[in-house]
């Protein structure tokens, strides 16, 4: 006799040029399905953005309300805003305003669903992990990287060191080889940090290197995609456990 497993609909608000968020989050939740009974389907709506520039990010963010409305038509169980730098470039603390507004959109469509953002999820994850000092890897140009660093510092963390890979084209960010990340981290000052943010970007692939960087450095590692997965599972009142996805999803938190 077949066993029934409850299924959840995962909605993602995705930049049009993003090719990673729809692979890494499904990969993590597929891995979770091997150890937990819940099942997931994935549904996306896209906002136009090709180059990671402040003006393009601001124009893209204006489309997020439309995306939330479209996803609420599908009665998704949780929505994730899958662009960290778009939120952080809109002003300090903006993730709170964005999440509240987008949830209001779902409520106005009689399809109330919690909304998480990769920006807010990363901030919250660092708090959950008890981090005070962190090191960060970003794919962005240096001015946008500095905006991200300032945003995170404003949330109460000390950014000990960071790396800006300065990749302006979002498709190229998605093509960055995650196997290069351990060597990139080796150039950062991680001696006294509590947590390493291996990718402060949901477009830069990082999942295959998380366990390796944790093993090499002896430090907990998190990424924007891992943090978003954790936030989604918590919003669904599910156990935040995913094999091979780093400390945050180990079950410790």
N, C-alpha and C positions, 0 to 999 in steps of 0.2 A: 504494500500500500504506500502510495507517495505521501511525503510529508509536506505540510503547508508551511511556508516561511513568509513572514510579513515583508512586504516590499515597500520601499520608500522612493519617492521621486526627488532627485537632486537637480535643482535648477542652477544654471550658471550664467551670469552676465559677463560676456567675454569680449575683449577687443577683437575687431575683425581679423587682425593679423596674428592673433594668439593661436599657437598650435600645440601648446604644452599642457595647459590647464585641463583640457579634455582628454589628456592621456594620463597625467600623473594622478589626479584625483580618482578617476575610475580604476587605475592600477592599484592604488592603495585600498580602495573599498572592495575590489575583487580579491585582494589578498586577505582582507578581513573575513570575506565570505567563506574562506577555508577553515576559519576557527570560530566563527559565530554564525548564528542562524539567519540573521537579517539579510535581505537582498535589496539591490539598488538599481534604478534606471536613471539615465542621465539626459538632461534636456537643456539646450543652450539658446540664448538670444544674443545677437552680436551688435557691438557699437563700432562705428568706423574709426580706425586708427592705424596708420602705417609707420610713422616715425615717432620715436619717443621724444617729443618736444613739448614744452609746457603748453603752447597754444593748441596743439593737437589734442593733448590730454584734457584740457578744459572743454574743448568742443565735444570730445567723446563723452565726457561725464554727463553732459546735458542729455545724452541719449539713454542714460541708465533708467530713467523713469519709464520710457517706452518699453525697454527690455523687461523690467519688473512686471509691467502690465501684461505683456505677452506671456511670460512664464506663469503668471497667476492664472491665465486662461487655462493652462494645463494642470492647474491645481497641484503644483509642486509642493513638497513638504518643507523644503528649506531653499533659500536662494543664497548664492554666493557671488559677490561682486569680485570678479577675478582680474583686478589690476591694482597692485599696491601703489605704484608711483602716481597713478591718476588721482587717487584719494589724497595721498600725502602732499602732492603739489598744489592742492586746492586750499591749503591753510592748516595750521596746527589744530589737531583735534577733530578734523573734518569727518573722520570715519563715523563718529557718533551722529552727526547731522545727516549724513548720507544714509546710514542704516535706518534711522528713524523715518526719514522721508520715504524711502523705498518700501518699508513695511507699510506705511500709510497707503501707498499705491495698491498693495495687495489687499489691504482691508477695504479700500474703496471699491474693489472688484469682487467683494464678498468671497475672498479667497485668502484669508489671513495666513501668512507664513512668516516665520522668523527670517531675518536677513543678516548675513554675516559678510564682512568684507575681508579681503586678504590683509589689508592694512590693519584693521582692528583686530583681526585674528592673531597677527604676529605680535602686536602689542600685548594682547591678553595672554598669549602663550608664554611670553617672556616673564610675565607676572606669575603665572601658574608655576613656572619652573624655578621661581625664586631668584631670577637673574638680577644682578646689579651691574656687572661689568660684562660687556659683550664685544665681539668682533663681527664685522659684517662684510660679505661679498655682494657687490651690486654690479649689474651689467651696464648701468646707465652712464651717460656722459657726466663729467665731474660736477657741473652745477646742479643737475638733478640728484646726483648721489648726495651732495651736501644738503639738499632739501630733505631727503629721506633721513639722513643722519640727524639733522636738527629736529625733525618730527619725533624721532625715537628718543632723542635726548629730552625733549619737552615732556615726554611721558614718564620721565624719571629714571632713565637708564644712562649709565656712563658708557659711551662708545670709545673703547680703548684704541681700536684701530679699524680701518676699513679700506676696501679696495674698490675702485671704480674701473671697470673693464672698458668703458667708453665705446660701447657698441650702439650706434644711433638708430640702425634699422631694426625694427621689431622682429622681422623674419629671421635676421641674422642672430638675434638674441636666442631665438628658438632653435637655431642650429648649433649653438655653442656646445662643444663636447664636454659632458659632465666629467669625463675621465681627467680633464685638466684641473678640476677643482682641488684635489688634494695638494697639488704643487702650488696652486695659487694661495691656499690657506697657509702653506709652509712659509710664505713670505710675510705673513701677518704676525703681529705680536699677540699671541694667544696665551701666554704663560699665566697671566693672572685673571683671565676672563672666566666667567661662570658658564656662558653659553656661546657657541659659534652659530651665527646666522649664515648658513652656507649659500643661500640664495634669497635675497630680499626682493624677489621678483618671481611671479608665478609663470612667466614665460621662459625663464632660463632653466633648462633641465638640470636637475640636481639629485633626484631620488636615487639613482644607481650608486652615487658616491657617499651617501650619508653614513652608512655603516663603516666604510673605509676611513672616513675622516674622524669618526668617533674613536675607532681603534687606534689610529695614528696619534691623535692628539690627547686622548683620554678625557675629552670634554664632551658634554652633551651637545648635540647638533640639532638645529631646527631649520626649516625653510618656510617660505611663505605658503607653499602648497601644503606642507605637513600641518602648519598652524591652521590653515583653512579647513582641512579635513577634520582636525580635532574640534574646531568650533562647530562645524556642521553636525558631527556626531553628538556633541553636547546639546546643541539646539534641538536635536531629535530625541534627547533623553536616552541615548544609547551609550554603551561602554566604549570609551575611546581607546580601542586596541587595534593595532595594525602590525602584523609581523614585518620586520625589516624596515620600518619607517622611523627609526630613531627613538631617542629617549622619550619624547613627548607622547608617542603612541605606543609605548612599551607596556602600558597598564599602570605605571608608577603614579600617574597623575589622574 
